Amino acid sequence: LTEYYMGSINPYPFIRAFYGFLFFSIIMNVVTMFIYYPDGIYVDERGWGGHFYLGFKNIYIYYFLPFILITSIYNYIKIRKLGKSFYFMLLIILVTSLISRSTASLLVITILCLMIIFGRYLKLPKWLNLNVIFILMFIFSIVFIFEMLTGDYVDFTKDMSEKAGKEGDTIASRSLLWIQALTAIYLHPLLGSGNFSVDEGLLEYYQVHNQFLDVITIGGVFLFIVFTLQFICISQKLKKIRDLWLYNVILFVFFAYFVEFLVEGKRNNFLWYAFILIAYHIPQIINKKLLNSLKYENYWCNSCPLQIE
């Protein structure tokens, strides 16, 4: 649906609907957190509580990041700047991350908020594009994994977990999965293992908890090449809007995703695919001729036309 509407003559009804869906989900989630905290609405089959409207805390970030992208586009189309509603929702997202005590989400959202607030109008150097950020974060991911396995980052991640109210170092605990993944890559480097499973007794893990490593584990070098190509294609598209502040915001959100990739690797994150398709079609979405052609159409409110500068 995302690809169909983003590639259509008029993508704006879809943008408005997608914005509404994410807005409603995030607001309902924080409302249920205030009402049912800390036990949550329900307990899942693993016996874990703290499930609110969006479920368990680890998946909240996958609603937050697409929403920041879509609301940035929404604000650009309407008023050409980030409005008060954007910062209000940014605050809601930050509060949700604090209440949920998800270490990775809190780190990612805090970094992203600072980057957007202080860096959206910065003139980024031309060499700093999506391709470069992806490569640098992939290299850092490999370094991070090996440093965690040698214990060099353990004190840092333990301190982060304690500040988030965790009883154990949930980031350092990924080390067992990473060792298993590296072993699988060593055995099947080109085509991968096709699957991943680690049984720790009470829990069985089906993902590596590192998106970069997860891709190589299940599909080898060949799948990682395909994974890389999507960022090359998107980067080429984003060059067309380099002079707009929206370009910076999109890069910041991608960077936030890559930080999340360090310790997570959700294959069922369907909103990620919607995110990259919208990012790919950004030049068409904010095309001046298309916006002007819809100047007198009522797409954004019930009583006023879309005002175009």
N, C-alpha and C positions, 0 to 999 in steps of 0.2 A: 504493500500500500504506500509506503514511504517513497519508494522509487517511482511508482506510477504517478503520484501527485506532484513530487518534486520535478519530474520531467514533463509535466503537463503545461498547458498555456497559462493556467492560473493556479499557482501553488498556495495562495494565501489562505483559502478556507482550511486547508490541511494544517498549515502553520498555526492558525487560531485554534483548531480542534486539538492539536497535539499539545499546545501551550495549556489549554484548559484541562486536558487529561492529567498532565504532570502537576499543574497548580493544585488541582483538587486532591490528588494523591498525597502530595507533600503536606498540605494543610490538614487533611484528615489524619495523617499519620501523627503529626505533632499534637493534635487534639486528643487522640487516643492515648498518647504517651502521658499527657498531663492527667487524664482521667484514670488510667489503669496502671500507672507506674507504681512499683517496679515489676509486678508479676506479669503484666501484659494481658492481652485478651485471651490467649490460648497457649497451650504447651504442645510442641510438635511430637512426632513419633520417637524422637531421640530423648525426650524428657526435658528438653530445653524450654524454658519460659521466656518471658520478655518479648513475645511476638505481638506487635501492634498492627496497625492497618496495613502496612507494607510488608509485614512479616518480621523476620529476624534482622537484627541491626546491620549485619554484614552486607546486605544488599541495598541499603538506603543510598549509598554513594552512586549506585547505578541509575537512580532516579534524579539525584541532585545534579550530576554533570550534564546530562542532556537538557535538563531544565534551564541551567545557566546559559547554555548555548541558545536554546529556542527563545528565551526571554530577552536575550541580547539582540537577536534578530528582530523580535517583536518591537522592542524599544527603538531600534534603528529605523524601522519602517514608519513608526508612528511619530517620533519626535526627534530622531537623529542623534539621540544621546541616551545615556542610562538614567532613567527616571527614578523617582522616590520608591516606586513599587518594586523596582529591581533590588534596591538596597534593603528594602523591608524583607523581601524573600531571601536575600542573602543572609540576613540576620536569623530568619526562621531556620534556614539550613544549618547555620552554625550552632544555634541553640539545640536543634535536633541531634547533631553530632555530639555535643557536650552531654546531653541527657543519656544518649545511647551508650556512651563510653566505648565506642569502637575506635581503637587506637589508630588504625590506618586511615579511617574516614576523617577523624579529627585532624590528623596531620595534613592530609590532602586538602581538606576544605580550608584550613587556616592558611596554608601556603597560597591557595588559589585566591582567597579573599584579599590578601595583601597584594598579590600581583595585579589583580583587577583594579583595586582602589588606587594604587600608586603607579601602575605601569601601563594603563590602557592608552594613554596619550604619548607615551615615549616613542621616539623614532628608532625602531629596531634596525640594526645593521642588516644589509641585504643577505649576507651569508647565513644569518640566523633564520632558517626556515624550518618547516615541519620535518623534512628529511634529516637535517642536522640534529634536531632535537631527538628524533627517534633513534638515530645511531648513537648519540651520546648517552641516552638513557639505557639503551641495550648494553653498551659497554659498562656503564655504571652498575647495571643489574648483575652482570657476570662478576664484577669486582665485589659487589655487595654480598653475593652468595658465597664466594670463596672466603671473604673476610669473616662472614658469620660462621662458616664452618671451622675457621681457625680460632674463633673466639674474640676477634678484635673489636667487633661491634656489640658484643653481648651486654656490656655495662650500659651502653647508650640505649639499646632497645629495652633493657630491663627498667631503666629509669622512666622511659616513655610509658611503659605498661603500668608501672606503679602510680604515675600521675593520672592515668586514666582509670584508676581504681581496679586494676586487674590483680588477681592473686598470683598469676604466673606470667612469664614472658611469652606472650602469644606469638610474637614475631620470631624470636629465637627458636620456638618450637617447630617452626617450618623446616629446620635443618634436616630432620629425618626424611621428610618428603623430598628435599632437594638432593640428598645423597642417593635416594632411590631413583630419582629422575635422571641424574647424571649417569648412573649405572645403566639405565635403559637406553640413554642416548649413545653410550659407548658401545652397546651391543647392536643397536640399529640406528646408525647415524644418518643414513640417506633417506629412508622411507619411514623411519620412526617405528614405534611399537603399536600404533593404532589404538591403544587404550592405556589407561594408567589406573592402578589400584594398589593402595597400601593399607593393610589391616593392622590397626593398633590395638586390637582386642575389643574395646568398647565402641570404637568408631572405625569406619572404613572410608578412606579418602579416595576420591575419583579425579581429583585435579591437583596440580603441583603447588598451588599457591604462589605462582610466579608466572604471569602470562607469557613472557618471552620463553621461559623454559618449558612451559606447558605445550606451546606450539611445536617446538622442536622435538619434544618427547613423543607426542602422538603422531606427528607427520614428518619428522626429520628435517633435513636441510631443505628439501624441495618445498615442503609446506611453509617453512619460514621465509623462503624467497617470495612465495605468493603473498604471505602476510605482509612482507615489506613493500611489495608492489602497490598495495592499496594506499600507503602513505605517500609514495612517489606520485601517484595519480592525483591525490587530493592536494598535495603541495603545488603541483602545476596549476591547478584551478585557483588556489588561494592567492597566487601571484597577481591575479587580476584585481584584487582588492587590497593590495599591500598598503596603499596610502590612507586607508580608512582605519579608525580605531577598532572597528569590528575585527579586523585582521589580528590585532594583538590579543583580543579576548579569546578568539578561537584557538590561537596558539597556546595561550595560557591553559585553556580547558584540556587541550590535547596533552600538555605537559602534566596536568593533574592526573589524567588517565594513566600516563606512563609511570608516575609515582605510585599509583595504585597497583599497577602491574607488578611492582617489585614484590608484593606480599600476597597478591590475590590472582586468581585466574579462572574466573567464572565463565564457563563455556555457554551456559544458558542465559547469558546477559543479552536478551533480545534487543534492549534499548541501545546497546552499543552499535548495532548495525543501522538502526534508525539514525543515530548520531553521525556516523561516518557518511551516510548517504546525504543527509542534510548539509554537512560540511562540504561535500563534493559539489553540490548544486548551489552553493552560496552566491557565486557571480550572477547566476540567472535570477535568483530570488530577489536580489537588491538591484537588478538592472533598472536604470533610470527610465528607459523607454517603457518598460513593463509597468513600473510604478505609476508613471504619468498616464498610461492608458487606462489605469484603474482609478484615476483621480476622483471621479464622481460616483464610484461604486461604493456601496455600503457593506464593507467587509469587517469593520472593526467595532462598530457600535450601532445601536438601534435608531439613533436620532441624528447622527452627524456623518458627513462624507469623510473619506480619508484625505487629510490635508497634506499636500506635497509641496515642499519648499521649491 
